[in-house]
């Protein structure tokens, strides 16, 4: 009898019988006229191409509960995350510290008040912009609450796919020794890409012991900026969810978390097609869905015998600016709506003003790690992180399946790796944190992952 009891206990651990999961999606589509995010200008929404959502997966093991939330938004300011966590805790009892909230980075979602000098230009300080920002935490909490109500015993499985044909590094070494950003397609002076991509497609699948699909979590690194225009859209992650829903069933919730794609987009420099609009979103979302579906046969059951959460606040230094920089930025902003103002000058002006507003105070950002058993880990990073930094975390991770959600638990904009700072161009000009900040995030994430693996 004792041997049978031990066998049954081990079998329970192997099948994840003690793990419970619930998932839900809540529509967060803004009212008509709400300003859209993504560019250095005002765009009021005129249509809804497809609804955008806050999607939540709640996991429970023993006395521990966590929530993974992803919103179809360009980013999530820290103050929105803090308030959403407070409301989640009030509604469900899940500790706010156990909630990871990230954005897909769609460029066809509403602006949020980020407490940035850029807010007025893009409409975040407008009445519609403010009201949307104020209501968002409630909608995020609602998604978690609905997922929490659906908690049910599940099996967990995982696989890693590969997709190498839809993401491209957007920085290029040029013949004159400079590094260009998004140059013209087939530009004769392009030498080679200035960095890699991350082709990994991370897939986690949860279903009931009776084979009823509950949720699929997908992690891939690629800017969602294909649709454009003035219509609300989740971009390619929305297509991904629809295609997977057609296969698994409409009740399954697909949660897409963007990986480290600060310098990664969809532009194939060798392909002369314009690659813009809903057609392009459909193409990319369908190809990514195909990569996920190819992993179906490779899904491996996970041992889900624990659920742990750790986080660390990291102080990131500010880039150096001068009084002359501040004066020049103020002059640029005065005429920023003048179409003659160069794009990079706009970018620099708002970067300088945001840095100056810190009065020398470093950014305090959160790195969070959630671990399921000893095979799966989720890592949150607070910005548009260069792919090299994400690859470094994955390479050093002691977990077989490591998923990185960028733009999570707050956002400070672009976070390049060290070599990029001397190369310059758009992302570096825009970066609100100093050289070495990205490596500090890598160190914190790697330390937390190792501690979690060692049971500390």
C-alpha positions in Angstrom: 0.0 0.0 0.0 2.8 2.4 0.9 4.5 1.8 -2.5 1.1 2.4 -4.2 0.7 5.7 -2.4 4.2 6.8 -3.4 3.5 5.9 -7.0 0.2 7.9 -7.0 2.0 10.9 -5.5 4.7 10.8 -8.1 2.1 10.4 -10.9 0.2 13.4 -9.6 3.4 15.5 -9.7 4.2 14.3 -13.2 0.8 15.1 -14.6 0.5 18.5 -12.9 -2.8 17.4 -11.2 -2.3 19.9 -8.4 -1.9 22.8 -10.8 -5.0 24.9 -11.6 -5.3 27.4 -14.3 -7.9 29.9 -15.6 -7.8 32.3 -18.5 -9.9 35.2 -19.7 -10.0 38.0 -22.2 -11.6 41.4 -21.6 -12.2 43.9 -24.5 -10.2 47.2 -23.9 -11.1 48.9 -27.3 -11.2 52.6 -26.8 -14.1 55.0 -27.8 -14.0 56.6 -31.3 -11.7 59.6 -31.4 -9.3 58.3 -28.7 -5.7 59.2 -29.7 -3.6 56.3 -31.0 -0.1 55.5 -29.9 3.0 54.7 -31.8 4.3 57.7 -33.6 5.4 61.3 -32.9 2.1 62.9 -33.7 -1.7 63.0 -33.0 -3.9 60.3 -34.6 -7.5 60.0 -33.4 -9.1 56.6 -34.0 -11.8 56.6 -36.7 -12.6 52.8 -36.8 -12.1 49.5 -35.1 -10.5 46.9 -37.4 -10.5 44.4 -34.6 -11.0 44.6 -30.9 -8.0 44.8 -28.5 -7.9 43.0 -25.2 -6.4 42.5 -21.8 -5.8 38.8 -21.5 -5.0 37.0 -18.3 -3.8 33.5 -17.3 -4.1 32.8 -13.5 -2.1 29.9 -12.1 -2.6 28.3 -8.7 -0.5 25.7 -7.0 -1.0 25.0 -3.3 -1.3 28.4 -1.5 0.4 30.3 -4.3 -1.4 32.2 -7.1 0.1 34.3 -9.9 -1.4 36.1 -12.9 0.2 36.7 -16.3 -1.5 39.6 -18.1 -0.9 40.9 -21.5 -2.6 44.0 -23.0 -2.9 44.9 -26.7 -1.2 48.3 -26.0 2.0 50.0 -27.0 3.3 50.1 -23.4 2.2 50.2 -19.8 3.3 53.0 -17.5 4.4 52.0 -14.0 1.6 54.0 -12.4 -1.0 52.0 -14.4 0.6 48.7 -13.4 0.7 49.7 -9.7 -3.0 50.6 -9.7 -4.0 47.5 -11.6 -2.1 45.3 -9.2 -3.9 47.0 -6.3 -7.3 46.3 -7.9 -6.3 42.7 -8.8 -5.4 42.0 -5.2 -8.6 43.6 -3.9 -10.7 41.6 -6.4 -9.0 38.2 -6.2 -6.6 38.1 -3.2 -3.7 37.5 -5.6 -0.8 39.5 -4.2 0.1 42.4 -6.4 3.7 41.3 -6.4 2.6 38.1 -8.0 1.1 39.8 -11.1 3.1 40.3 -14.3 1.5 42.8 -16.7 3.0 43.5 -20.1 2.1 45.1 -23.4 2.3 43.6 -26.9 3.5 47.0 -28.3 0.8 47.3 -31.0 1.1 50.7 -32.7 -2.7 50.8 -33.3 -3.9 50.9 -29.7 -4.7 54.0 -27.6 -2.2 56.3 -26.0 -1.7 56.2 -22.3 -0.6 59.1 -20.0 3.0 58.1 -19.4 3.9 61.2 -17.5 6.2 62.1 -20.4 6.9 65.4 -22.2 5.6 63.6 -25.3 2.1 63.1 -23.8 0.7 66.4 -25.0 1.9 65.9 -28.6 0.3 62.5 -29.0 -2.9 63.3 -27.2 -2.4 61.5 -23.9 -3.3 64.6 -22.0 -6.6 65.0 -23.9 -9.9 64.2 -22.1 -10.3 60.9 -24.0 -6.6 60.0 -23.4 -6.9 60.7 -19.6 -10.2 58.9 -19.2 -8.9 55.8 -21.0 -5.7 55.7 -18.9 -7.8 56.1 -15.7 -10.1 53.2 -16.5 -7.5 50.8 -17.8 -6.5 49.3 -14.4 -10.1 48.4 -13.7 -10.3 46.5 -17.0 -7.0 44.7 -16.3 -8.3 43.7 -12.9 -11.5 42.4 -14.5 -9.5 40.1 -16.8 -7.7 38.6 -13.9 -10.9 38.3 -11.8 -12.6 36.5 -14.7 -9.7 34.2 -15.2 -9.6 33.5 -11.4 -13.2 32.4 -11.5 -12.4 29.8 -14.1 -9.6 28.1 -12.2 -9.6 24.4 -13.0 -7.2 21.4 -12.8 -5.0 21.4 -15.8 -2.1 19.7 -17.5 0.8 21.8 -18.6 3.0 21.2 -21.6 5.7 23.2 -23.4 7.7 23.3 -26.6 10.0 25.7 -28.4 9.4 26.4 -32.1 11.5 28.4 -34.6 10.4 31.1 -37.0 13.2 32.7 -39.0 11.3 34.4 -41.9 9.2 37.1 -40.3 11.5 39.1 -38.0 14.6 41.1 -39.0 17.1 43.3 -37.2 16.3 46.8 -38.3 19.8 48.3 -37.7 22.4 47.9 -40.5 26.2 48.5 -40.9 26.7 50.8 -43.9 29.6 51.2 -46.3 30.5 54.5 -44.7 31.1 52.9 -41.3 27.8 54.2 -39.8 24.9 52.1 -38.4 21.6 52.9 -40.1 18.1 52.5 -38.8 15.4 51.2 -41.2 17.2 52.1 -44.4 15.5 51.9 -47.8 15.0 48.4 -49.0 17.9 47.1 -51.1 19.8 50.2 -50.3 23.1 49.8 -52.2 25.2 50.9 -49.2 24.0 48.2 -46.8 26.7 45.9 -45.7 25.0 43.6 -43.2 22.6 43.6 -40.2 24.1 45.2 -37.1 22.7 42.4 -34.9 20.8 39.1 -34.7 17.2 38.1 -34.3 15.6 35.7 -31.8 13.8 33.0 -33.8 12.6 31.1 -30.8 8.8 30.7 -30.5 8.0 29.8 -26.9 4.8 27.8 -26.5 3.0 26.8 -23.2 -0.2 24.9 -23.5 -2.7 24.3 -20.7 -5.6 21.9 -21.0 -7.8 19.8 -18.7 -7.4 16.1 -18.0 -10.3 15.7 -20.4 -8.4 17.4 -23.2 -10.4 20.7 -23.0 -8.2 23.6 -24.1 -7.7 26.4 -21.5 -4.9 28.6 -22.7 -1.9 28.9 -25.0 0.9 31.3 -24.0 3.1 32.4 -27.0 6.4 34.3 -26.7 8.2 35.8 -29.7 10.3 38.9 -30.4 8.8 41.1 -33.1 7.5 44.7 -33.2 3.8 44.8 -34.0 3.8 47.8 -36.4 2.3 46.5 -39.6 -1.3 47.9 -39.7 -0.8 51.7 -39.4 -3.5 54.2 -40.1 -6.2 55.3 -37.7 -8.1 52.1 -37.0 -7.8 50.2 -33.7 -6.1 46.8 -34.1 -4.2 44.2 -32.1 -2.0 43.8 -35.2 -0.5 40.4 -35.9 -1.0 39.1 -32.3 -4.7 39.4 -32.9 -4.4 37.3 -36.1 -2.3 34.7 -34.2 -5.1 34.4 -31.5 -7.8 34.0 -34.1 -5.9 31.3 -36.1 -5.1 29.3 -32.9 -8.7 29.7 -31.7 -9.9 28.2 -35.0 -7.7 25.1 -34.3 -8.1 24.7 -30.6 -11.6 26.1 -30.2 -13.0 29.6 -29.5 -13.0 29.1 -25.7 -9.2 28.8 -25.5 -7.5 32.0 -24.7 -4.3 32.8 -26.6 -1.9 35.1 -24.7 0.9 36.6 -26.8 3.8 38.2 -24.9 6.4 40.1 -26.9 10.0 39.1 -26.4 13.1 41.4 -26.6 12.4 43.2 -29.9 13.7 46.8 -29.4 15.7 46.5 -32.6 13.6 43.9 -34.4 10.8 44.5 -36.9 9.0 42.9 -39.8 10.7 44.7 -42.7 12.5 42.3 -45.0 15.2 44.6 -46.5 15.5 42.3 -49.6 11.8 42.2 -50.4 10.4 45.3 -52.2 6.8 44.8 -51.1 5.6 47.7 -48.9 4.8 45.3 -46.0 2.1 47.6 -44.5 -1.6 47.2 -43.6 -4.0 44.6 -42.4 -2.8 42.2 -45.2 0.7 42.2 -43.7 -0.6 41.7 -40.2 -2.6 38.7 -41.5 0.5 37.2 -43.2 2.7 37.5 -40.2 0.1 36.4 -37.7 -0.7 33.3 -39.8 3.0 32.4 -40.2 3.6 32.7 -36.5 0.5 30.6 -35.8 1.8 28.0 -38.2 5.1 27.9 -36.2 3.1 27.4 -33.0 0.9 24.7 -34.6 4.1 22.9 -35.8 5.1 22.5 -32.1 1.8 20.7 -31.3 3.4 17.2 -31.8 6.5 18.3 -29.8 4.6 19.5 -26.7 6.2 17.8 -23.7 4.4 17.4 -20.3 5.8 19.5 -17.5 6.4 18.7 -13.9 4.4 21.4 -12.1 5.3 20.7 -8.5 5.9 24.4 -7.4 5.0 28.0 -8.2 7.4 30.8 -7.1 7.8 34.5 -7.6 10.7 36.8 -7.0 11.4 40.4 -8.1 14.1 43.0 -7.7 14.1 46.8 -8.2 17.0 48.0 -10.3 18.3 51.6 -10.4 19.2 52.5 -14.0 21.4 55.6 -14.6 20.4 58.5 -16.7 22.2 59.4 -19.9 24.3 62.6 -19.7 22.6 65.8 -20.9 23.8 69.4 -20.8 22.1 72.7 -20.2 22.6 73.4 -23.9 20.8 70.1 -24.7 17.8 71.2 -22.6 17.7 74.7 -24.2 17.8 73.2 -27.7 15.1 70.7 -26.8 12.8 73.4 -25.6 13.2 75.3 -28.8 12.5 72.2 -30.9 9.3 71.4 -29.0 8.1 74.9 -29.7 8.0 74.2 -33.4 7.6 70.4 -33.2 4.4 70.4 -35.3 6.3 72.1 -38.1 6.7 69.4 -40.8 10.2 70.7 -41.4 11.3 69.5 -38.0 13.6 66.5 -38.6 12.3 63.2 -37.0 15.5 62.5 -35.1 15.5 66.1 -33.7 12.0 65.5 -32.3 13.1 62.2 -30.8 16.2 63.8 -29.1 14.1 66.8 -27.8 11.6 64.6 -26.0 14.3 62.3 -24.7 16.2 65.3 -23.2 13.1 66.7 -21.6 12.2 63.4 -20.0 15.7 62.9 -18.7 15.9 66.5 -17.4 12.6 66.0 -15.5 14.3 63.3 -13.4 16.6 65.9 -11.8 19.3 63.3 -11.7 17.2 60.6 -10.0 17.9 57.2 -11.6 15.0 55.1 -13.0 13.8 52.5 -10.5 12.5 49.6 -12.5 11.3 46.1 -11.7 12.7 42.8 -12.9 10.4 39.9 -12.0 10.7 36.1 -12.4 7.9 33.6 -12.1 8.9 29.9 -12.1 6.6 26.9 -12.6 8.3 23.8 -11.4 12.0 23.6 -12.4 11.4 23.8 -16.2 9.5 27.0 -16.9 10.3 30.6 -16.1 8.8 33.9 -17.1 11.0 37.1 -16.9 9.7 40.6 -17.0 11.8 43.5 -18.4 10.6 47.2 -18.3 11.1 48.6 -21.8 11.9 48.0 -25.5 14.8 45.7 -24.9 17.4 45.0 -27.6 17.4 41.4 -28.7 21.0 40.8 -27.7 20.0 41.3 -24.1 17.2 38.8 -24.3 19.4 36.2 -25.9 21.9 36.7 -23.1 19.3 36.0 -20.5 18.0 32.9 -22.3 21.6 31.6 -22.9 22.4 31.7 -19.1 19.0 30.6 -17.9 18.9 27.3 -15.9 15.3 26.7 -17.0 14.6 24.7 -20.1 11.8 27.1 -21.2 12.5 30.7 -20.5 9.9 33.3 -21.7 10.8 37.0 -21.6 8.0 39.6 -21.6 9.3 43.0 -22.5 7.4 46.2 -21.7 6.3 44.5 -18.5 5.5 46.0 -15.1 6.3 49.5 -16.5 8.3 50.9 -19.3 11.2 53.4 -19.7 11.4 53.2 -23.5 14.3 51.8 -25.4 17.1 49.8 -23.7 20.0 49.2 -26.1 22.9 47.0 -25.4 26.4 48.5 -24.8 27.7 48.3 -28.4 24.7 50.1 -29.7 25.4 53.3 -27.8 28.6 54.1 -29.7 26.8 53.2 -33.0 24.0 55.7 -32.3 20.8 56.3 -34.3 17.2 56.2 -33.4 16.9 53.8 -30.5 20.0 55.2 -28.8 18.9 58.8 -29.3 15.5 57.9 -27.8 16.9 55.9 -24.8 16.1 57.4 -21.4 18.7 55.2 -19.7 22.5 55.3 -19.9 24.9 52.8 -21.5 25.1 49.7 -19.4 21.5 49.7 -18.2 20.6 46.8 -20.4 23.4 44.7 -18.9 22.2 45.6 -15.4 18.8 44.2 -16.3 20.4 41.0 -17.7 22.4 40.6 -14.5 19.3 41.0 -12.3 17.3 38.6 -14.3 20.0 36.0 -14.4 20.6 36.3 -10.7 16.8 35.8 -10.0 16.6 32.8 -12.4 19.5 31.1 -10.7 18.1 31.8 -7.2 14.8 30.4 -8.3 16.4 27.3 -9.7 18.3 26.7 -6.5 15.2 27.1 -4.4 16.2 30.3 -2.7 
